[in-house]
């Protein structure tokens, strides 16, 4: 028999509904029998709000649930609160775990979430891409990344195809969107690729096929010391035209999540490249109140993410460097930010493999 694993789950309010998030893979069958439905956009199991009290009690009594963190207290006004040992366990769980859950905002055409995390906000784009606003080392930023659907769990998981940009870099990208769109519409051009400079080290490339724009690549660049030429890095994302349209539709929402940054592209579309560069170098005045690293540092969260990454993989050919890279993408962290903790990550990976947690359900 495979060893039982203890899991930490979170209850969050979504309008009048309640969503169960966290490491739900080990208890997905239990959540199904309770009447829950997996919601890919919310990355959690959704239930009617009226079932919140019973759901909380059932989860707290489940032998495979280590802790239940109740973040859906806004639903308690119309329900009797749990009492006795259940209430005590809920309170203890809330104080022991730090808030680290994502609260995705659906595509504009869908109903939006009534509340979003102050630390991290996720915006869904078409074709399994996401824009994630979060803080790292006290600085707000935006992670633009493609995801894939895990066939075993049905959950969305991050790919290495993405880039994290700072607030002033996002403002610079917004300022050239009109110029990018103008080049997209210039179908008379026979060029295979047309570029627009975003900042000194970020370049937007519009790629054409048969005189029609097919994709827009936003990528961080570096200067090759051997020849002095600017060349692309792996830090970037190639948007389909549908994803690009979805990103532009969320400009105001992303601006609000970043603390009211300026996003209007119409006023700056006529500015000269030198003016845009000068603006892009100006630091943002936004000062975040919360920092993500404290929540990311939680060993339980690192372990839960690593279990998902290692599940079903060929462990003989998987390098620890590749695992750290995927872990950084899963936690929306800048590339290389976990390098200083490689021994800790290695220890967790070794323990997961020895305990058999990657063997599946």
WOWOBEL-V236684 format. One record per residue. N is the residue number from 1. RES is the residue in one letter. SS is DSSP state (H for helix, E for strand, L for the rest). NEAR is the number of other C-alpha atoms within 10 Angstrom. Layout:
BEGIN
N RES SS NEAR
N RES SS NEAR
END
This chain:
BEGIN
1 X L 3
2 X L 11
3 X L 10
4 X L 13
5 X L 14
6 X L 14
7 X E 19
8 X E 19
9 X E 22
10 X E 25
11 X E 23
12 X E 26
13 X E 24
14 X E 22
15 X L 16
16 X L 13
17 X E 16
18 X E 26
19 X E 25
20 X E 30
21 X E 22
22 X E 21
23 X L 22
24 X L 21
25 X H 18
26 X H 16
27 X H 18
28 X H 17
29 X H 11
30 X H 14
31 X H 21
32 X H 12
33 X H 9
34 X L 14
35 X L 13
36 X L 20
37 X E 16
38 X E 19
39 X E 13
40 X L 15
41 X L 17
42 X L 22
43 X L 21
44 X E 25
45 X E 21
46 X E 22
47 X E 22
48 X E 15
49 X H 20
50 X H 15
51 X H 14
52 X H 26
53 X H 15
54 X H 13
55 X H 21
56 X H 21
57 X H 17
58 X H 16
59 X H 19
60 X H 22
61 X L 14
62 X L 13
63 X L 12
64 X L 15
65 X E 19
66 X E 15
67 X E 22
68 X E 26
69 X E 26
70 X E 18
71 X E 17
72 X L 19
73 X H 14
74 X H 12
75 X H 21
76 X H 14
77 X H 8
78 X H 9
79 X L 13
80 X L 10
81 X L 15
82 X L 16
83 X L 11
84 X H 7
85 X H 10
86 X H 16
87 X H 15
88 X H 11
89 X H 17
90 X H 20
91 X H 14
92 X H 14
93 X H 20
94 X H 16
95 X H 10
96 X H 11
97 X L 17
98 X L 14
99 X L 19
100 X L 20
101 X L 21
102 X L 21
103 X E 26
104 X E 23
105 X E 25
106 X L 19
107 X L 18
108 X L 15
109 X L 8
110 X L 8
111 X L 10
112 X L 15
113 X L 14
114 X L 11
115 X L 14
116 X L 19
117 X L 16
118 X L 19
119 X L 22
120 X E 25
121 X E 22
122 X E 23
123 X E 23
124 X E 21
125 X E 26
126 X L 18
127 X L 14
128 X L 17
129 X E 25
130 X E 26
131 X E 24
132 X E 23
133 X E 26
134 X E 28
135 X E 23
136 X E 19
137 X L 11
138 X L 14
139 X E 17
140 X E 25
141 X E 24
142 X E 25
143 X E 21
144 X E 24
145 X E 25
146 X E 23
147 X E 19
148 X E 14
149 X E 13
150 X L 12
151 X L 8
152 X L 11
153 X L 12
154 X L 14
155 X L 18
156 X E 18
157 X E 18
158 X E 23
159 X E 15
160 X E 20
161 X E 16
162 X E 25
163 X E 23
164 X E 26
165 X E 22
166 X E 18
167 X H 25
168 X H 21
169 X H 25
170 X H 22
171 X H 22
172 X H 25
173 X H 25
174 X H 22
175 X H 25
176 X L 24
177 X H 22
178 X H 18
179 X H 16
180 X H 21
181 X H 14
182 X H 12
183 X H 17
184 X H 21
185 X H 12
186 X L 12
187 X L 15
188 X L 9
189 X L 15
190 X L 13
191 X L 13
192 X L 13
193 X E 14
194 X E 17
195 X E 15
196 X E 18
197 X E 18
198 X E 25
199 X E 23
200 X L 14
201 X L 15
202 X E 22
203 X E 20
204 X E 23
205 X E 18
206 X E 24
207 X E 19
208 X E 19
209 X E 13
210 X L 11
211 X L 16
212 X E 17
213 X E 21
214 X E 16
215 X E 21
216 X E 24
217 X E 17
218 X E 24
219 X E 23
220 X E 22
221 X E 19
222 X E 14
223 X E 13
224 X L 11
225 X L 8
226 X L 6
227 X L 7
228 X L 9
229 X L 10
230 X E 13
231 X E 13
232 X E 15
233 X E 12
234 X E 12
235 X E 19
236 X E 24
237 X E 22
238 X E 22
239 X E 25
240 X E 17
241 X H 15
242 X H 13
243 X H 20
244 X H 18
245 X H 13
246 X H 22
247 X H 22
248 X H 14
249 X H 15
250 X L 17
251 X H 17
252 X H 15
253 X H 14
254 X H 23
255 X H 18
256 X H 12
257 X H 23
258 X L 25
259 X L 15
260 X L 12
261 X L 19
262 X L 18
263 X L 21
264 X L 17
265 X L 18
266 X L 14
267 X L 10
268 X L 18
269 X L 18
270 X L 14
271 X L 13
272 X L 9
273 X H 15
274 X H 10
275 X H 11
276 X H 21
277 X H 17
278 X H 11
279 X H 16
280 X H 21
281 X L 13
282 X L 11
283 X L 11
284 X L 17
285 X L 10
286 X L 13
287 X L 12
288 X L 17
289 X L 10
290 X L 18
291 X L 18
292 X L 22
293 X H 16
294 X H 13
295 X H 18
296 X H 19
297 X L 11
298 X L 13
299 X H 13
300 X H 16
301 X H 20
302 X H 20
303 X H 18
304 X H 17
305 X H 19
306 X H 21
307 X H 21
308 X H 20
309 X H 18
310 X H 18
311 X L 15
312 X L 12
313 X L 12
314 X L 8
315 X L 12
316 X L 6
317 X L 7
318 X L 11
319 X L 9
320 X H 15
321 X H 15
322 X H 11
323 X H 17
324 X H 22
325 X H 19
326 X H 21
327 X H 23
328 X H 22
329 X H 23
330 X H 19
331 X L 17
332 X L 27
333 X L 23
334 X L 17
335 X L 17
336 X L 11
337 X L 14
338 X L 17
339 X H 14
340 X H 9
341 X H 11
342 X H 14
343 X H 12
344 X H 14
345 X H 22
346 X H 15
347 X H 10
348 X H 18
349 X H 19
350 X H 11
351 X H 13
352 X H 18
353 X H 15
354 X H 10
355 X H 14
356 X L 14
357 X H 18
358 X H 19
359 X H 15
360 X L 13
361 X L 12
END
